[in-house]
Amino acid sequence: MKVSIRRRALITNGALTALLLGGAGLAYAQLGTGQAAGETTVRTVTAARGSVTASVSASGAVESSRSRALSFGTSGTVERIHVKAGDKVAKGDLLAELDDSAAQETLSAARADYQSALDDGTGTARLYAAYVKARNAYREARRAVAATVLKAPFDGTVTAVNGSVGGTATGSGSGTGSSTGSGSSTGSSTGSSTGSGSGGQGAAGGSASTSGTGGFVELADTTRLRLVGTFTESDVGKLEQGQQATITFDALPGVTATGRVTQIEPVATTSDNVVRYPVTVTFTQVPGQVRLGQTATVEVVVGRAENVVTVPSTAVSTSGGRTTVTVLKDGRQTTTPVEVGVRGTALTEIRSGVSEGDRIVPPSTTGGATGTTGNGGDRRQLGGGGFPGGGMPGGGGMPGGGR
């Protein structure tokens, strides 16, 4: 009886062993076939004739190339405001006025003294000195009256009014109401961003006094727009003044403006260890939908080649000053040195080393490598066995094998 049971166990173990070895062999054969097929199939692209465009780009905010933060030439109480944010004004338009009562009284007295000095004549040194003093006082009084009014120095749009009637305005001390010393220079470089912040504070502050660089009224010429983008040090070397640019807008899909490079700053800024240079692009054509402060991207074409041999840029490798591509010919892959011309994002011009129609092998994709590794992993798993006790029958997992 015991012999019969043992014989049945041996027969069962033998059958299982045969099935296991057969299945493992079949799986291994299938995996091997897939690997061989992967090794003989090479993905290629064909060198073709076409056009290549190289460009560099940067982002920035739209600002006016002609803006000004305007302040009164003297301090005083705001009596009238003739404009609000968004109003369009012409050169010479009256924007705001201070209470000029005291200034007018001083002017009247100075005018009388000046007229008296004129009547006395300048025949002697004493009379001439009195005349000069009266004349100068009269001129100063006239300037003081003029400083109580704010006028537009050019045609433009009011972007902010930082104050209200009854509030106190602190003058710039320049003696004129239309400009403040360095207003033009400061306004053109930072006026747009500063103006937006100051405008908001002015509206919230109501009758708070105005001073500093914000100005009482901020004015911008919206027909003269520009964008200042920061280009990397490798890209800025490809730029020149006068180059044409294309400008697109994040908030305006499909809207495009044109411009040209008008200024390349000689001093760089560094952020996160990246060196960048500010470059000014002035609009040559402004779509009606564009507004100050909108985020935009400027693209400058720095190279173009027509009717040339091209290959995908990803297929071109450069190492140690040597540029190569991999060419497939007669089933063999050969690393071939090439001379490149214009390098675009998608395509690169090949001047020598590759001919139209050549089959180029691009870099291997991550997916292919992962697949090969996966097959190898499967083979290792099969070799290691999937049954308890080492995977071989009789290893202690079947009846009668543990005696």
C-alpha positions in Angstrom: 0.0 0.0 0.0 2.8 2.4 0.9 4.6 1.5 -2.4 1.4 2.3 -4.4 1.1 5.7 -2.8 4.7 6.5 -3.4 4.5 5.5 -7.0 1.5 7.8 -7.5 3.4 10.7 -6.0 6.4 10.1 -8.2 4.2 10.0 -11.3 2.4 13.2 -10.3 5.7 15.0 -9.6 7.1 13.9 -12.9 4.1 15.2 -14.8 4.3 18.6 -13.1 8.0 18.8 -13.8 7.4 18.3 -17.5 4.7 20.9 -17.7 6.9 23.4 -15.8 9.9 22.9 -18.0 7.8 23.1 -21.1 6.1 26.4 -20.1 9.4 28.0 -19.1 10.9 27.1 -22.4 8.0 28.5 -24.3 8.1 31.8 -22.4 11.8 32.1 -22.8 11.5 31.5 -26.6 8.9 34.2 -26.9 10.9 36.7 -24.9 14.0 36.0 -26.9 12.1 36.5 -30.1 10.8 39.9 -28.9 14.3 41.0 -27.9 15.7 40.0 -31.3 13.0 41.9 -33.1 13.7 45.0 -31.0 17.4 44.7 -31.8 16.9 44.6 -35.5 14.2 47.3 -35.7 15.8 50.8 -35.7 13.7 53.9 -35.7 15.1 56.4 -38.3 14.2 59.8 -39.8 15.1 61.0 -43.2 17.2 64.1 -43.9 15.0 66.4 -46.0 15.2 69.7 -47.7 13.3 72.6 -46.1 13.6 75.8 -44.1 15.0 76.5 -40.7 14.3 79.4 -38.4 16.1 80.2 -35.2 14.7 82.5 -32.6 15.1 83.7 -29.0 12.3 84.8 -26.7 11.6 86.4 -23.4 8.6 87.6 -21.4 7.7 90.9 -19.9 4.9 93.4 -19.3 3.6 96.0 -21.8 4.5 99.5 -20.7 4.6 103.0 -22.3 7.8 104.2 -23.7 6.7 107.7 -22.9 5.2 108.1 -19.4 5.5 110.7 -16.7 4.7 111.0 -13.0 3.6 114.7 -12.7 3.8 116.7 -9.5 3.0 120.3 -8.7 5.9 122.7 -8.5 4.9 123.8 -5.0 3.0 122.5 -2.0 -0.6 123.4 -1.2 -4.3 122.4 -0.9 -5.8 120.7 -3.9 -8.7 122.9 -5.2 -9.7 121.3 -8.5 -9.0 118.0 -10.3 -10.1 118.1 -14.0 -9.3 114.4 -14.9 -9.6 110.9 -13.7 -7.8 107.7 -14.5 -8.5 106.6 -18.1 -9.1 110.1 -19.5 -7.3 111.0 -22.7 -5.7 114.4 -22.7 -3.9 116.7 -25.1 -0.7 118.6 -24.6 -1.3 121.7 -22.5 -4.6 120.4 -21.0 -5.2 121.5 -17.4 -5.1 118.5 -15.1 -5.4 119.8 -11.6 -5.0 123.1 -9.6 -4.0 124.1 -6.1 -5.4 127.0 -4.0 -3.4 129.9 -5.4 -4.7 132.7 -3.2 -1.5 133.4 -1.4 0.6 133.1 -4.6 -1.7 135.6 -6.4 -1.3 138.1 -3.6 2.4 137.7 -3.7 2.3 138.2 -7.5 0.3 141.3 -7.2 2.7 142.9 -4.7 5.7 141.9 -6.8 4.1 143.3 -10.0 3.6 146.6 -8.2 7.2 146.8 -7.0 8.4 145.9 -10.4 6.3 148.6 -12.1 7.6 151.2 -9.5 11.2 150.2 -10.3 10.5 150.7 -14.0 9.1 154.1 -13.3 12.1 155.1 -11.2 14.5 154.2 -14.0 18.0 152.7 -13.9 20.1 155.9 -14.1 22.1 155.2 -11.0 23.7 152.1 -9.5 21.2 152.2 -6.6 18.2 152.4 -9.0 19.5 149.7 -11.2 20.0 147.3 -8.2 16.5 148.1 -7.1 15.2 147.3 -10.6 17.0 144.0 -10.8 15.7 142.9 -7.4 12.1 143.9 -8.2 12.3 142.2 -11.6 13.6 138.9 -10.1 10.9 139.0 -7.4 8.2 139.5 -10.0 9.5 136.6 -12.1 9.7 134.3 -9.0 6.1 135.2 -8.1 4.9 134.3 -11.6 6.6 131.0 -11.4 5.0 130.3 -8.0 1.5 130.9 -9.5 2.3 128.7 -12.5 3.5 125.9 -10.1 -0.1 125.7 -8.6 -1.4 124.2 -11.8 -0.7 120.9 -13.5 -0.7 120.6 -17.3 -0.2 117.7 -19.6 3.3 117.8 -21.2 2.2 115.6 -24.1 -0.9 113.8 -25.5 -1.6 110.7 -23.5 -3.9 108.8 -21.1 -4.2 109.4 -17.4 -3.2 106.2 -15.6 -3.6 107.4 -12.0 -4.7 110.4 -9.9 -3.1 110.2 -6.5 -5.1 112.6 -4.4 -8.5 114.3 -4.1 -9.9 117.8 -3.7 -9.2 119.2 -0.3 -6.1 117.1 0.2 -2.6 118.4 0.5 -0.2 118.0 -2.4 3.5 118.1 -1.7 5.4 119.8 -4.6 8.4 118.6 -6.3 10.2 121.8 -5.8 11.1 122.0 -9.5 9.2 125.3 -10.0 7.0 123.9 -12.8 3.9 121.9 -12.8 4.5 119.9 -16.0 7.6 118.0 -15.1 10.0 117.1 -12.3 13.7 117.1 -13.1 14.3 113.5 -13.8 10.7 112.6 -14.4 11.2 111.7 -18.0 14.0 109.3 -17.4 12.5 107.7 -14.4 9.1 107.4 -16.0 10.4 105.7 -19.1 12.2 102.9 -17.2 9.9 102.3 -14.2 6.9 104.6 -14.6 4.5 101.9 -15.7 5.0 99.5 -12.8 5.4 102.3 -10.2 2.4 104.1 -11.6 0.1 101.1 -11.1 1.0 100.7 -7.5 0.9 104.4 -6.7 -2.4 104.8 -8.4 -4.0 102.2 -6.3 -2.6 103.7 -3.1 -3.8 107.1 -4.1 -7.4 105.9 -4.7 -7.4 104.1 -1.4 -5.8 107.0 0.5 -8.3 109.6 -0.7 -7.1 113.0 0.4 -3.7 111.9 1.6 -0.8 114.1 0.6 1.2 113.1 -2.4 4.9 113.1 -2.6 7.8 111.0 -3.9 8.2 109.5 -7.3 4.6 108.5 -7.7 3.4 112.0 -8.7 0.0 113.6 -8.3 -1.1 112.6 -11.8 0.5 109.9 -13.9 0.3 110.1 -17.6 1.3 107.7 -20.4 1.3 107.8 -24.1 -0.5 104.6 -25.0 0.4 104.9 -28.7 4.0 104.4 -27.8 4.4 101.0 -26.2 7.3 98.8 -25.5 8.3 95.6 -23.6 11.5 95.0 -21.6 12.4 91.3 -21.6 15.4 89.7 -20.0 17.4 87.4 -22.3 20.0 84.9 -21.2 23.7 85.7 -21.9 23.8 83.0 -24.6 20.7 84.5 -26.4 21.5 88.2 -26.0 24.7 87.7 -28.1 22.5 86.9 -31.0 20.5 90.2 -30.8 21.2 93.5 -32.5 19.4 96.8 -32.5 16.9 97.1 -35.3 16.0 93.4 -35.4 12.3 92.7 -36.0 10.3 91.0 -33.3 6.9 89.4 -32.9 4.9 89.9 -29.7 2.1 87.7 -28.4 -0.1 88.2 -25.3 -1.1 85.7 -22.6 -4.6 87.2 -22.3 -5.2 87.8 -26.0 -5.0 84.5 -27.9 -4.5 85.0 -31.6 -3.5 88.7 -31.2 0.0 89.5 -32.5 2.0 92.8 -32.5 5.2 93.7 -34.3 8.2 95.5 -32.9 11.9 96.0 -33.1 14.9 95.8 -30.8 15.7 99.3 -29.7 18.0 98.9 -26.7 20.3 96.2 -25.3 21.4 97.0 -21.8 25.2 96.5 -21.2 24.8 95.5 -17.6 23.4 92.1 -16.6 21.2 91.1 -13.8 21.7 87.7 -12.0 18.8 85.6 -10.6 19.1 82.0 -9.4 22.6 82.0 -10.8 21.3 82.8 -14.3 22.8 85.9 -16.0 20.3 87.9 -18.0 20.3 91.2 -19.9 17.3 93.5 -20.2 16.4 94.2 -23.8 13.9 96.8 -24.9 11.5 96.0 -27.8 9.5 98.9 -29.1 6.1 98.2 -30.7 5.9 99.2 -34.4 2.3 98.1 -34.7 -0.1 98.1 -31.7 -3.4 96.1 -31.9 -6.4 98.0 -30.3 -6.9 95.3 -27.7 -3.5 95.7 -26.1 -3.4 97.4 -22.7 -0.7 98.6 -20.4 0.5 96.0 -17.9 -0.5 93.0 -20.0 1.9 90.0 -19.9 3.5 89.4 -23.3 6.2 87.2 -24.9 8.5 88.7 -27.5 10.2 86.5 -30.1 13.1 87.7 -32.2 14.2 85.8 -35.3 18.0 85.5 -35.2 18.6 83.2 -38.1 16.9 81.8 -41.2 17.9 79.4 -43.9 15.8 78.4 -46.9 16.0 75.3 -49.1 18.7 73.5 -47.1 19.2 70.0 -45.9 17.6 69.6 -42.4 17.4 67.0 -39.7 15.6 67.1 -36.4 17.5 69.1 -33.8 17.2 66.2 -31.3 19.3 64.0 -33.7 22.3 66.4 -33.5 24.8 65.9 -30.8 27.7 68.2 -29.8 30.5 67.1 -27.5 34.0 68.5 -27.1 33.5 70.9 -29.9 32.5 68.1 -32.3 29.0 67.9 -33.8 27.8 64.6 -35.1 24.7 62.6 -36.2 24.2 58.9 -36.4 23.6 57.6 -40.0 22.1 54.2 -40.8 23.6 52.8 -44.0 23.5 49.1 -45.1 22.0 48.2 -41.8 25.0 49.7 -39.8 24.9 52.8 -37.6 27.8 55.2 -38.1 28.6 58.3 -36.1 29.2 61.0 -38.7 30.7 64.5 -38.1 28.6 67.3 -39.6 28.8 71.0 -40.1 25.7 72.7 -38.9 24.2 76.1 -39.9 21.1 77.6 -38.4 19.8 75.8 -35.4 16.1 75.9 -34.8 14.0 74.4 -32.0 12.6 71.7 -34.3 15.1 71.5 -37.2 18.8 72.1 -37.7 20.5 73.0 -41.0 23.2 70.6 -42.1 25.8 72.2 -44.4 28.0 69.1 -44.9 28.3 65.5 -43.7 24.7 64.4 -44.5 22.9 64.5 -47.8 19.2 64.7 -48.5 17.6 61.3 -48.2 20.1 59.9 -45.7 18.5 57.9 -42.8 19.3 59.4 -39.5 19.0 57.5 -36.2 17.6 59.8 -33.4 18.5 59.2 -29.8 16.9 56.2 -28.2 13.6 56.9 -26.3 13.2 56.1 -22.6 10.4 53.7 -23.4 12.5 51.3 -25.5 15.1 51.1 -22.7 12.5 50.4 -20.2 10.9 47.7 -22.3 14.2 45.8 -22.7 14.9 46.1 -19.0 11.4 44.7 -18.3 11.9 41.7 -20.5 15.2 41.0 -18.7 13.5 41.2 -15.4 10.9 38.7 -16.5 13.5 36.3 -17.6 15.3 36.6 -14.2 12.0 35.9 -12.5 11.3 32.8 -14.5 14.8 31.5 -13.8 14.3 32.0 -10.1 11.3 29.8 -10.0 7.8 30.5 -8.9 7.0 27.6 -6.6 7.7 27.2 -2.9 10.7 25.2 -2.0 12.9 26.4 -4.8 10.4 25.7 -7.6 11.5 22.2 -8.4 9.1 19.3 -7.6 10.1 17.1 -4.8 11.6 20.0 -3.0 9.3 19.5 -0.1 6.1 21.0 -1.6 4.5 17.7 -2.7 3.3 14.6 -0.7 5.9 12.1 -0.1 8.8 14.5 -0.8 9.6 15.2 2.8 10.5 11.8 4.1 
